[in-house]
Amino acid sequence: MVEVNLFSALAVGAVILLLYHYIAKKYHYFLTKPIPCIKPTFLLGIFDMVVLKRVELVFGSKLLYNSYPDAKIIGYYELTKPTYMVRDPEMIKKIAIKDFDSFTDRTPVFGDAVPADSLFFNSLFSLRGQKWRDMRSTLSPAFTGSRMRYMAELVVKCATSMTDFIHSEAKAGRRLEFNMKDTFSRFVCDAIASVAFGIEVDSFRDPENEFYKKGNETQKIHTFKSLATFVTLRFVPFLQKVFNFDFVDANVAGYFKKLISDNMDQRKKQGIVRNDLVNMLMETKKGALKYEEPDLQVSEGYATVEESHVGKSTHSRIWTDNELISQCFFFFFAAFDNVSSILAFLSYELTVNQDIQRRLYEEIAATESTLNGQPITYEALQKMAYLDMVVSEALRKYPTATLTDRYANKDYVFDDEEGLRFVIEKGKTIWISMLALHHDPKYFPEPERFDPERFSEDNRSKIVPGTYLPFGAGPRSCIGPRLALLEVKMALYHLVKDFNLQPSEKTQIPLRLSKSAFTMQAENGVWLELKARPKA
């Protein structure tokens, strides 16, 4: 009996030892590469650095980026998976733009086990290969400057509805103290409902409306729990089929599918035409939507990304209703958090930098005086240079997309043309940290200081290409920067026009970020007090 137990113990020990050596061998990958590598923790890789030490998750990439300040590219391990982070702006441009054909896709989350009916994984963000190319060229015409002119009319109504509501609160004798993230979430909800879904929603006067509640539910993905689930399934993809996991709750997905399908059916039957995304998606099914080159005489903002050749190409693919619905849903999903977050951070910076707020108000007042009492137009908004500077700086300091990845679809020779040359094998992931680049004092001196002058006409030439990437870079960049900028600028214009933003007892100064969210979120919200400006 003793001998049996001893043999069993030795057998278990041998298995554990073999398993240890098998896993440890995975950490030899970067030993053959001429680049620095962050020392991994066994089984965890770098996740002990960014998770177990409980730093703000969004700053995890910044921590990695700063580990080797002089390196152009570094290596690290996600659990046991070797991964790269590119730090050099020239190589970022090369990988994202010049050599894009080697990095056309994002890293697959579940391998080939993508749920066929998933809204998230059938969206433009997640599509791969030729299907992504075709969808990009399908959707690009919907986001040109000429289309934004029509959408601007819809966004103006939502922005004025927001400020009218705040004025009504003041008339009712209520104190104008708001959590600005919540306030702007309601504005964005109404704007996207109108611009993308073609429905009228009033989330200020009907705060518990179904559309807003379902929108809030889509944001559960930004929690630490969701990140843990994502990491687990990424490295054990077969569990996706076992648990039928999707980032979007089935009830929420069903609600949006029915909403858009019913909307499209009603328009077909009644011949309704509206200048919104649903109408544009319906046009794509008929092949009637064509890409229009932007008006070069109208500046659309420093942060805007020019559409690549991919978005301007043509194809003959026929899309299903579900594939088109997925795109409409994802625009709401992305804008609901990203646009409201940048607006909340912007309102905070204007509050603690009253001189910047005063200068912005002066530009708004000057613009307003030229409108003869009419709503502001898309063209007038684009002419506001200081507004664009303020928004551009907010996107630098608080990039809502803190990271982007590229997946090597074939072996790639990394060559900086200065002596660093090696192969990145097919299947490896490269990360680019926009947050770290935007906060690198080498490119943006005093990065924690909010300074719109960085983006003045005189200073823009000093910005190193490849270091300012609020919407990503290359053909795989965000498709909707014009719409996002339109919403941000329109909301800011109307709010600052009517109200002075001031700190309240709840305002956290300095602002601290949440440690449990992996997008940029204020720890306790952005609470401010609004004071109505005297009528001119």
URTA-V871901 format. One record per run of one state. SS is the DSSP state (H for helix, E for strand, C for the rest). FROM is the first residue (numbers start at 1). LEN is the number of residues. Records with the same first field share a line. If there is no record, write none. Layout:
SS = FROM-LEN, FROM-LEN
This chain:
C = 1-1, 27-2, 33-4, 38-3, 42-3, 46-1, 53-4, 69-4, 79-2, 87-2, 99-1, 103-2, 106-23, 144-1, 172-5, 198-12, 236-2, 244-6, 271-6, 286-23, 313-8, 353-1, 369-9, 383-2, 398-5, 408-4, 416-5, 425-4, 439-13, 456-4, 463-11, 477-4, 504-9, 514-3, 518-4, 523-4, 533-4
H = 2-25, 29-4, 47-6, 57-12, 89-10, 100-3, 129-15, 145-27, 180-18, 210-13, 224-12, 238-6, 250-21, 277-9, 309-4, 321-32, 354-15, 378-5, 385-13, 434-5, 452-4, 460-3, 474-3, 481-18
E = 37-1, 41-1, 45-1, 73-6, 81-6, 105-1, 177-3, 223-1, 403-5, 412-4, 421-4, 429-5, 499-5, 513-1, 517-1, 522-1, 527-6
